[in-house]
Amino acid sequence: MRQIARTDKNQQFIINALRKVGCFVRPCHQVGDGFPDLFVAYHHVFILLECKTEKGKLTPEQVIFHRQCKGPIFTVTSPQEAIQVVFAVVRDKLNSARAC
């Protein structure tokens, strides 16, 4: 039987900060099987974020999921880091689209 999904202490702060800058955020920590904590969308770009505390480590299931996933998953430890990651990914995607 699967354990009740726990969230890292900083997860709600990260969610609030992302929403404040206009991101669509859905918590996914209850999905299980190593699936990342947050699904984030910003300017039509989708991003998966794993929330960890400074000393937090990926679980064995998360390590497997990260290896098998065909897209990037970013591990963040603070609201500021989450915003920086989202903005950087969106900027890269937009720049790639302009280059075509």
C-alpha positions, 0 to 999 in steps of 0.5 A: 500500500502506498504511503500518504504523499508528503510535501516538502515544507517549502512547496506551498511557498513555491506554489504561491510565488509562481502563481503570483508571477502568473504561472498556472500551477498544479500540485502533483505530489499525490500522483506517486511513482516518483512523479514530480511535485508540480506541473507548471505552465507559463507562456504555453511552456510546460515545466515539471518541478520537484520541490526539495528542501536544501538538504532534501534528496530524491527518493529512489522512485524519483530517481527512476522517474527522472531517468526515464522521463523524456523531458526535463525535470527541475529540482528547486529549493526556494520560490526564487529558484523556481521562478528563475528556472521557469523564466529561463526555460520559457526564455530558451523556448521562445528564443528557439522558436524565433530562431526557426 
